[in-house]
Amino acid sequence: MKKINVLMTTMEYDVIKVGGLSAALTAIAAAMKRHANPRVILPRSNFNPPWRKVDKTKYQRVDVEVFEHDGVTTYTLSNAILDDPEIYPEPADEKAIKKIDEFGERLAEVTNDIDFDIVHMHDFFAYKAMDRFREMEKPILLTIHRLHREYPSWFHAETAALDKADFITVVGKSYYQEDERELFKQHKQKARHVSNGIDTDFWDTKKCSQPHLPRKERRKKLLNNHGLEDGVFYLYVGRFDPVQKGVDILLETSEEFLRNNNARMIIVGEGDRKLESRSKDLGDKHPSKLKVINRLLTRGEVRDLYSSADFALIPSLFEPFGLVQLEAMSCGCIPIGSRTGGIKDTVISHDDDETRATGFLVEKGNAEALLNTMTRSLELYNNKPEVIGRIRHNGRQRCRKLFRWDVSCQHYAQLYKKLLEAS
């Protein structure tokens, strides 16, 4: 039976990235190859991706380059606006939406030369091309990875995309049923949740750069490489998003935690300039305990961090799904996360079930609760290593049993088939 050709629209993929959307798209495209033929299309954003180039076409208002990346056909769109090196240029409600609109309009211009049966929009970014897709009688599946209520122009476009889509999926159960329940209830006849997943073959300590070393030795070596002495190791990896990620709470809590405890910490992220400045100031105050890295790391570098760290800090104020907690658990790093959205969907808290626990959950936005849990986790590490070992084991097993990308892609493939039959 002929495989369905799926056009996946996005702003991020593989090395063209800011945050978790790239990780999700890269994994979905890779897993989808078993069920369909994925084609990924996105703005080039002035990146030079290390993929094999197979074609280039000049149109009146856009250049299209075609690549092969791990068996996935990938298209990048380039012009003066789409090659802004910031994937989401600031201010978002002016410059980013201009780039997003340009992407959709130019995408509509080139669709005749792309072989696809169905469109899988990842977030709203291709909304300006939806009318063109309808003219071509191509069904549209819209997957919501996150809504952007903080940017009125984005949210207006998102509501338009929700109205026009033939079917909607949401990546997190709690985000779908609780956090954004009223919005998605308006589309209940054509909406459901399909959870994200984790590539447990990649996120595995056996694949890190020092797999032969015991975890403590690996930790010591990694911390030394970053100028820190060995110690119980706390890690944050994520965007410095002032609305979503709770970085201000992380920095506030870490200030007191590092002052009063003998622990080590690495904070990795970039984004909001004020938060970056605050993180650097905190690093200057605690140079023997904290390393701040304000740049994006490769997936391999992040895997090495998770394969060495003891605890991953995830203080998000909301999280439709989130991949950090799964990447951490899959590598034996214990998450300390907010009790919200996808984090609470995936992490079993030690406070709720000591036997099955895979991490710790705290009240979102509560710096005191985060500090208390970090302190308690340090005490557990020092005094009850068997508890820490059990939580690590539970986390790895939970990822491997329940959160695999192939399961998500099977659901998407079934929806592709139904949408095409209905059309």
Secondary structure, 3 states (H helix, E strand, C coil): CCCEEEEEECCCECCECCCHHHHHHHHHHHHHCCCEEEEEEEECCCCCCCCEEEEEEECCCCEEEEEEECCEEEEEEECCCCCCCCCCCCCHHHHHHHHHHHHHHHHHHHHHHCCCCEEEEECCCCHHHHHHHHHCCCCEEEEECCCCCCCHHHHHHHHHHHHHCCEEEECCHHHHHHHCHHHHHCCHHHEEECCCCECCCCCCHHHCCCCCCCHHHHHHHHHHHCCCCCCCEEEEECCECCCCCCHHHHHHHHHHHHHHCCCEEEEECCECHHHHHHHHHHHHHCCCCEEEECCCCCHHHHHHHHCCCCEEEECCCCCCCCCHHHHHHHCCCEEEEECCHHHHHHCCECCCCCCCCCEEEECCCCHHHHHHHHHHHHHHHHHCHHHHHHHHHHHHHHHHHHCEHHHHHHHHHHHHHHHHHHC
